[in-house]
Amino acid sequence: MAFIHTIPEDKASPEVKKMYEENIAEMGYLPNYVQVFSLRPQVLEAWGNFLGTLHRDMDARRYELVTLAAARALGSTYCMLAHGSVMLKELCSIEELTHIAQDYQSADLSPSEVAMMAFAELIVRDATAVTQNDIDILRQHGFSDAEIFDITTTAAARCFLSKTVDALGAEPDENYLALDEKLRQALTVGRPISEMNHSDTTYRLIQGE
């Protein structure tokens, strides 16, 4: 489940127990990545507060597309599956999401959405490669400088969580096996989904079935 020892639920301190209970209440199970933060629960709390600040000035579709582009460039299966699942429930169909995950540039997205996703990928791969021309392209697509800042910080922030969970060996949760197979394969860009300790009682149908 992880390369480091994490704190089991029956040995959790009040702070860790609270973190576990909140995530179980929200997700219906305890995500593997949350357990990685059991050694420093205050870090996950700070991360959640930071994300809330980023969300405040971006609409959901823009935030999720930028996050998906960043996760794809990072090779983060976990974040692709997590945010792909959010998009599937609220923003697009299985077919649309599969196409976006496979090749967003040829998917049915607006030119401005393609431009911001390409910019997010560039940031993740090499932020020093960003030039004034890249910023000007976003402006030409109608993005204000404040919106460009939002896109930038959202892509950069994804590096923290994706790199942390991958570096510490947190495997994508087995509940994602409930996703459509073709979509799941398109979203699997790094570590495979965990199939260890599978239990039907913790198997959550992402598609709401």
FIMI-695118 format. One record per residue (C-alpha): residue in three letters; y, x, z. Coordinates in steps of 0.05 Angstrom, whole numbers, padded with zeros to 5 digits, always signed. Layout:
N
ALAYXZ...
This chain:
209
MET+00000+00000+00000ALA+00047+00059+00015PHE+00045+00134+00021ILE+00074+00131+00092HIS+00050+00095+00154THR+00085+00029+00164ILE+00088-00015+00226PRO+00037-00072+00227GLU+00060-00141+00248ASP+00022-00140+00314LYS+00057-00075+00335ALA+00127-00091+00309SER+00188-00084+00353PRO+00233-00146+00360GLU+00279-00119+00305VAL+00221-00106+00257LYS+00187-00172+00275LYS+00251-00209+00259MET+00255-00174+00191TYR+00182-00192+00176GLU+00191-00264+00198GLU+00253-00274+00155ASN+00219-00247+00093ILE+00156-00288+00105ALA+00198-00350+00113GLU+00235-00335+00048MET+00177-00310+00005GLY+00116-00343+00036TYR+00084-00275+00049LEU+00105-00205+00073PRO+00125-00162+00013ASN+00099-00091+00010TYR+00169-00062+00001VAL+00193-00095+00065GLN+00139-00060+00104VAL+00164+00007+00079PHE+00230-00008+00113SER+00195-00022+00180LEU+00212+00049+00201ARG+00286+00036+00191PRO+00298-00040+00189GLN+00373-00030+00196VAL+00373+00002+00126LEU+00343-00060+00094GLU+00393-00103+00131ALA+00450-00060+00105TRP+00421-00064+00035GLY+00419-00140+00038ASN+00491-00143+00060PHE+00511-00095+00004LEU+00475-00138-00048GLY+00511-00199-00021THR+00577-00165-00035LEU+00556-00148-00106HIS+00531-00219-00119ARG+00596-00249-00098ASP+00635-00231-00161MET+00579-00238-00213ASP+00545-00300-00240ALA+00470-00301-00231ARG+00451-00290-00304ARG+00494-00229-00311TYR+00469-00199-00246GLU+00396-00210-00263LEU+00402-00183-00334VAL+00438-00120-00311THR+00387-00111-00256LEU+00329-00121-00304ALA+00358-00069-00352ALA+00367-00019-00295ALA+00296-00032-00268ARG+00268-00023-00338ALA+00303+00044-00346LEU+00279+00065-00277GLY+00206+00047-00294SER+00205+00001-00233THR+00150-00050-00241TYR+00166-00078-00172CYS+00239-00094-00188MET+00221-00119-00258LEU+00171-00168-00230ALA+00216-00190-00173HIS+00278-00202-00215GLY+00238-00226-00274SER+00209-00279-00228VAL+00279-00301-00208MET+00299-00307-00280LEU+00237-00346-00297LYS+00251-00397-00243GLU+00325-00406-00256LEU+00349-00376-00321CYS+00299-00374-00379SER+00230-00391-00405ILE+00167-00348-00404GLU+00175-00334-00478GLU+00249-00315-00471LEU+00237-00270-00412THR+00177-00235-00445HIS+00220-00219-00505ILE+00277-00193-00462ALA+00229-00149-00422GLN+00196-00121-00485ASP+00260-00110-00525TYR+00324-00141-00501GLN+00363-00116-00562SER+00323-00162-00608ALA+00318-00219-00558ASP+00361-00282-00563LEU+00418-00254-00522SER+00492-00253-00536PRO+00522-00188-00563SER+00560-00180-00497GLU+00495-00186-00457VAL+00461-00134-00500ALA+00521-00088-00492MET+00521-00093-00416MET+00445-00083-00411ALA+00451-00021-00455PHE+00506+00005-00411ALA+00464-00008-00348GLU+00407+00032-00379LEU+00454+00089-00396ILE+00479+00092-00324VAL+00409+00097-00297ARG+00385+00149-00346ASP+00446+00194-00343ALA+00512+00170-00314THR+00545+00235-00336ALA+00531+00214-00408VAL+00579+00155-00402THR+00642+00165-00443GLN+00708+00129-00452ASN+00678+00100-00515ASP+00623+00065-00476ILE+00675+00032-00432ASP+00717+00012-00493ILE+00656-00020-00524LEU+00648-00065-00463ARG+00722-00082-00466GLN+00713-00102-00539HIS+00659-00150-00517GLY+00708-00183-00470PHE+00692-00151-00404SER+00750-00137-00358ASP+00753-00071-00320ALA+00734-00108-00256GLU+00673-00136-00291ILE+00655-00067-00317PHE+00659-00042-00246ASP+00611-00098-00224ILE+00561-00080-00279THR+00565-00007-00260THR+00555-00017-00186THR+00498-00066-00197ALA+00461-00017-00241ALA+00474+00041-00194ALA+00453+00002-00133ARG+00386-00014-00165CYS+00370+00061-00165PHE+00370+00060-00088LEU+00317+00007-00078SER+00274+00022-00139LYS+00271+00097-00124THR+00259+00085-00050VAL+00200+00038-00058ASP+00169+00079-00115ALA+00178+00146-00079LEU+00144+00118-00017GLY+00087+00086-00056ALA+00101+00012-00046GLU+00057-00025-00096PRO+00081-00089-00129ASP+00054-00149-00090GLU-00011-00180-00114ASN+00021-00249-00117TYR+00053-00228-00182LEU-00016-00232-00213ALA-00001-00306-00218LEU+00049-00293-00274ASP+00032-00307-00346GLU-00010-00247-00369LYS+00033-00228-00429LEU+00096-00232-00387ARG+00065-00193-00331GLN+00046-00137-00379ALA+00116-00136-00407LEU+00145-00129-00337THR+00096-00075-00315VAL+00134-00012-00333GLY+00113+00034-00276ARG+00065+00026-00217PRO+00012-00027-00228ILE+00007-00089-00185SER-00032-00081-00121GLU-00099-00116-00121MET-00121-00091-00053ASN-00138-00138+00003HIS-00130-00199-00041SER-00129-00265-00005ASP-00119-00334-00033THR-00080-00351+00030THR-00025-00302+00011TYR-00029-00313-00065ARG+00037-00343-00085LEU+00046-00377-00153ILE+00111-00350-00180GLN+00114-00404-00233GLY+00117-00459-00181GLU+00049-00487-00200
